[in-house]
Amino acid sequence: MQSQVIVPLDGSASAEAILPHALLFAQRGQSILTLLQIGTPSGLPGVRDRMIPDNWSEGEEIWGQDYLAAMVRRLQSSGVTIQTRHPEAALAEQAIVSYTKHQPQVQLIALTTQGRSAAGRALFGSLAEQVFASVSTSLLLLHPPKGEQTGSGPIVSASYQTIIVLLDGSVEAERALHEATSLAQEFSATPVLVAVPPRPGEEIFVSEGEQPVSDSPEEKAQLLRTTTGLRVETAATARDPEAFIEQLTGHGQGNLLVVATREQALYGAEKFLRHRNVPVLLLATYT
């Protein structure tokens, strides 16, 4: 069965900003790109019934159909199979989680970390964290610049010049490095191996039967240069990770951060999402 990349949309330009990145991964995996139209039901917390007209549901359904049809037209030239869905759920995260759990072929969920339209059709503030906590599927996240507009023309896939992977000495980080290397080879990008310390007070846990990871980032980089022919760079965050991230991402928009675990995501990826328009790939949970 063909895999799917799903994108929840609420009609805002902010939510649409992830589409070029989602399109690239759909092309990469020869996946179906599924657009989930997320509406605001009357049961949404903070929305009073008297604020919603009697014919809201009918009007919202018509709006959703027209909106998704317009998005499909903008994506048609990509060569990717596009499908649209309008799941019924009280909350956006419920719609995404329910669809994902009932569609095992979903391999990636792509969404922005904000996406509230003027009409408040959906809330994307903490949505990414809630979805990540509920499903093991990989997530592709983006915090777009405030006020960014996507235009109305054809949507084309993004491209990456630099792929960043955080190395904290854990086995999970090694899995992220493997994925980052594969992506770099496919996209002709430069991997940047970033040495980061574990969070204060946390030890690197090594499961029984696993060997601790001891190679330095430069040793890993040299091995990758030899085995793949890629240009590989290394860096260290020193004592100020946020300043380092500002410097690292300030040279261009073509960056992709790959992380392996929820803990690593909260420590490293969160800073990318807060400061820059950098897509972040959170890999599926290993079980």
C-alpha positions as CSV (number, residue, x, y, z in Angstrom):
1,M,0.0,0.0,0.0
2,Q,1.3,3.4,-0.9
3,S,2.7,5.5,1.9
4,Q,1.2,8.9,2.9
5,V,2.6,12.3,4.0
6,I,-0.2,14.2,5.7
7,V,-0.5,17.9,6.1
8,P,-3.2,19.5,8.4
9,L,-4.5,22.8,7.0
10,D,-6.7,25.4,8.6
11,G,-6.8,27.9,5.7
12,S,-4.0,30.1,7.0
13,A,-0.8,31.0,5.1
14,S,1.1,30.0,8.2
15,A,-0.2,26.4,8.1
16,E,0.4,26.3,4.3
17,A,4.1,27.2,4.8
18,I,5.0,23.6,5.5
19,L,3.7,22.4,2.1
20,P,6.9,22.8,0.0
21,H,8.8,20.7,2.6
22,A,6.0,18.1,2.8
23,L,6.0,18.0,-1.0
24,L,9.7,17.2,-1.1
25,F,9.3,14.3,1.3
26,A,6.3,13.0,-0.6
27,Q,8.4,13.1,-3.8
28,R,11.2,11.4,-2.0
29,G,9.1,8.5,-0.8
30,Q,6.8,8.4,-3.8
31,S,4.1,8.9,-1.3
32,I,0.5,10.2,-1.5
33,L,0.3,13.8,-0.1
34,T,-2.8,13.9,2.0
35,L,-4.3,17.3,2.9
36,L,-6.4,17.3,6.1
37,Q,-8.8,20.2,6.4
38,I,-9.1,21.1,10.0
39,G,-12.2,23.1,11.0
40,T,-13.4,24.6,14.2
41,P,-16.4,22.7,15.6
42,S,-18.7,24.4,18.1
43,G,-17.1,22.3,20.9
44,L,-13.7,23.9,20.6
45,P,-12.6,25.2,24.0
46,G,-12.8,29.0,24.1
47,V,-15.4,29.3,21.3
48,R,-18.9,30.1,22.6
49,D,-21.9,28.7,20.9
50,R,-23.4,32.1,20.4
51,M,-20.3,33.1,18.3
52,I,-21.2,30.4,15.7
53,P,-24.1,30.9,13.3
54,D,-26.7,28.1,12.9
55,N,-25.6,27.4,9.4
56,W,-21.9,27.3,10.4
57,S,-21.4,23.6,9.7
58,E,-22.8,23.7,6.2
59,G,-20.8,26.8,5.3
60,E,-17.6,25.4,6.8
61,E,-18.0,22.3,4.8
62,I,-18.4,24.2,1.5
63,W,-15.5,26.5,2.4
64,G,-13.3,23.4,3.2
65,Q,-14.1,21.7,-0.1
66,D,-13.4,24.9,-2.1
67,Y,-10.2,25.6,-0.1
68,L,-8.8,22.1,-0.5
69,A,-9.7,22.0,-4.2
70,A,-7.7,25.2,-4.7
71,M,-4.7,23.7,-2.8
72,V,-4.8,20.6,-5.0
73,R,-4.7,22.8,-8.1
74,R,-1.6,24.6,-6.8
75,L,0.1,21.2,-6.2
76,Q,-0.9,19.5,-9.4
77,S,2.3,20.3,-11.3
78,S,4.4,18.4,-8.7
79,G,3.7,15.0,-10.1
80,V,2.7,13.7,-6.6
81,T,-0.7,12.1,-6.0
82,I,-2.8,14.5,-3.9
83,Q,-5.8,13.5,-1.9
84,T,-8.0,15.5,0.5
85,R,-9.7,14.5,3.7
86,H,-11.9,16.3,6.2
87,P,-11.9,14.2,9.4
88,E,-14.5,14.9,12.0
89,A,-13.2,15.5,15.4
90,A,-13.7,18.0,18.3
91,L,-10.1,19.1,18.2
92,A,-7.4,19.4,15.6
93,E,-5.0,17.0,17.4
94,Q,-7.8,14.4,17.7
95,A,-8.4,14.6,13.9
96,I,-4.7,14.1,13.1
97,V,-4.1,11.3,15.7
98,S,-7.3,9.5,14.7
99,Y,-6.5,9.6,11.0
100,T,-2.9,8.5,11.6
101,K,-3.9,5.6,13.8
102,H,-6.5,4.4,11.3
103,Q,-4.1,4.8,8.3
104,P,-1.0,2.7,9.1
105,Q,0.5,3.8,5.8
106,V,1.1,7.3,7.1
107,Q,4.8,7.7,7.4
108,L,5.1,11.5,8.0
109,I,3.0,14.2,9.5
110,A,4.0,17.7,8.4
111,L,2.7,20.8,10.2
112,T,3.6,24.2,11.4
113,T,4.0,25.1,15.0
114,Q,1.5,27.9,14.5
115,G,-1.3,28.3,12.1
116,R,-4.2,30.2,13.5
117,S,-6.2,32.1,10.9
118,A,-8.1,35.3,11.5
119,A,-11.3,33.3,11.9
120,G,-9.6,31.0,14.4
121,R,-10.3,27.9,12.3
122,A,-7.7,25.8,14.1
123,L,-5.1,26.1,16.9
124,F,-1.6,25.0,16.2
125,G,0.2,26.4,19.2
126,S,0.9,23.2,21.2
127,L,-0.5,20.9,18.5
128,A,2.8,19.5,17.4
129,E,3.7,18.5,20.9
130,Q,0.3,16.9,21.5
131,V,0.5,14.9,18.3
132,F,4.1,13.8,18.9
133,A,3.1,12.5,22.3
134,S,0.2,10.6,20.9
135,V,1.6,8.8,17.8
136,S,5.0,7.3,17.0
137,T,5.0,8.6,13.4
138,S,7.8,10.9,12.2
139,L,7.0,14.6,12.3
140,L,8.2,17.4,10.1
141,L,7.8,20.7,11.9
142,L,8.2,24.3,10.8
143,H,7.8,27.6,12.6
144,P,7.3,30.1,9.8
145,P,8.2,33.8,10.1
146,K,5.3,35.9,11.4
147,G,3.1,37.3,8.6
148,E,4.7,35.2,5.9
149,Q,2.4,34.8,2.8
150,T,2.6,31.8,0.5
151,G,1.0,33.4,-2.6
152,S,-1.5,31.9,-4.9
153,G,0.6,30.3,-7.6
154,P,1.9,26.7,-8.0
155,I,3.6,25.2,-4.9
156,V,7.0,23.7,-5.6
157,S,9.1,21.5,-3.4
158,A,11.7,22.9,-1.0
159,S,15.4,22.2,-1.3
160,Y,18.1,21.8,1.4
161,Q,21.7,22.7,1.2
162,T,22.6,21.8,4.8
163,I,21.4,19.0,7.0
164,I,22.1,19.4,10.7
165,V,22.2,16.5,13.2
166,L,22.7,16.9,16.9
167,L,25.2,14.4,18.4
168,D,25.0,13.9,22.2
169,G,26.8,10.5,22.3
170,S,23.6,8.5,22.5
171,V,22.6,5.5,20.3
172,E,19.5,7.4,19.3
173,A,21.6,10.2,17.9
174,E,23.4,7.6,15.8
175,R,20.1,6.7,14.2
176,A,19.5,10.3,13.4
177,L,22.9,10.5,11.8
178,H,22.1,7.6,9.6
179,E,18.9,9.2,8.4
180,A,20.7,12.6,7.9
181,T,23.4,10.9,5.8
182,S,20.8,9.3,3.6
183,L,19.0,12.6,3.1
184,A,22.3,14.4,2.4
185,Q,23.1,11.9,-0.3
186,E,19.7,12.2,-1.9
187,F,19.6,16.0,-1.8
188,S,23.3,16.6,-2.5
189,A,23.4,18.5,0.8
190,T,26.2,19.1,3.3
191,P,25.7,17.3,6.7
192,V,26.8,19.3,9.7
193,L,27.5,17.2,12.8
194,V,26.8,19.3,15.8
195,A,28.3,18.1,19.1
196,V,25.9,18.9,22.0
197,P,26.2,17.9,25.6
198,P,23.5,15.9,27.3
199,R,21.2,18.0,29.5
200,P,22.6,18.7,32.9
201,G,22.0,15.9,35.4
202,E,21.2,13.4,32.7
203,E,23.4,10.4,31.9
204,I,23.6,8.7,28.6
205,F,21.7,5.5,28.9
206,V,23.0,2.5,27.1
207,S,20.7,-0.5,26.9
208,E,22.0,-4.0,27.6
209,G,23.8,-5.4,24.6
210,E,24.4,-1.9,23.1
211,Q,27.9,-0.4,22.9
212,P,28.4,3.2,24.0
213,V,29.1,5.7,21.3
214,S,32.6,7.1,21.7
215,D,33.7,8.4,18.3
216,S,34.1,12.2,18.2
217,P,32.1,14.2,15.6
218,E,35.2,14.8,13.6
219,E,36.0,11.0,13.5
220,K,32.4,10.4,12.3
221,A,32.7,13.2,9.8
222,Q,35.9,11.7,8.4
223,L,34.4,8.3,8.1
224,L,31.4,9.8,6.2
225,R,33.7,11.7,3.9
226,T,35.5,8.5,3.0
227,T,32.5,6.3,2.6
228,T,30.1,8.7,0.9
229,G,32.2,11.4,-0.8
230,L,30.0,14.0,0.9
231,R,31.4,17.3,2.2
232,V,30.8,16.9,5.9
233,E,31.3,19.7,8.5
234,T,31.4,19.6,12.3
235,A,30.6,22.1,15.0
236,A,30.2,22.4,18.7
237,T,27.6,24.4,20.6
238,A,30.0,25.4,23.4
239,R,28.3,27.0,26.4
240,D,25.6,28.9,24.5
241,P,23.5,26.7,22.3
242,E,21.0,29.4,21.4
243,A,23.7,31.8,20.2
244,F,25.3,29.0,18.3
245,I,22.0,28.1,16.6
246,E,21.6,31.8,15.6
247,Q,25.0,31.8,14.0
248,L,24.5,28.4,12.3
249,T,21.1,29.2,10.8
250,G,21.8,32.8,10.0
251,H,23.7,31.9,6.8
252,G,20.7,30.7,4.8
253,Q,17.3,29.0,4.8
254,G,18.3,25.6,3.4
255,N,18.7,23.8,6.8
256,L,17.2,20.6,8.1
257,L,17.6,19.4,11.6
258,V,17.2,15.7,12.2
259,V,16.7,14.3,15.7
260,A,15.8,10.9,17.0
261,T,14.1,11.1,20.4
262,R,11.5,13.2,22.1
263,E,14.0,14.2,24.8
264,Q,16.5,15.3,22.2
265,A,13.8,17.2,20.4
266,L,12.8,19.2,23.4
267,Y,16.4,20.1,24.1
268,G,17.7,20.9,20.7
269,A,14.9,21.1,18.1
270,E,12.8,23.4,20.2
271,K,15.4,26.2,19.8
272,F,15.4,25.9,16.1
273,L,11.6,26.2,16.0
274,R,11.7,29.2,18.3
275,H,14.3,31.3,16.4
276,R,14.3,30.4,12.7
277,N,12.4,29.3,9.7
278,V,14.1,25.9,9.8
279,P,12.2,22.6,9.2
280,V,12.8,20.0,11.9
281,L,12.4,16.3,11.3
282,L,11.6,14.3,14.4
283,L,12.1,10.6,13.6
284,A,9.6,7.9,14.4
285,T,9.8,6.3,17.8
286,Y,11.7,3.0,17.7
287,T,10.0,0.1,19.5
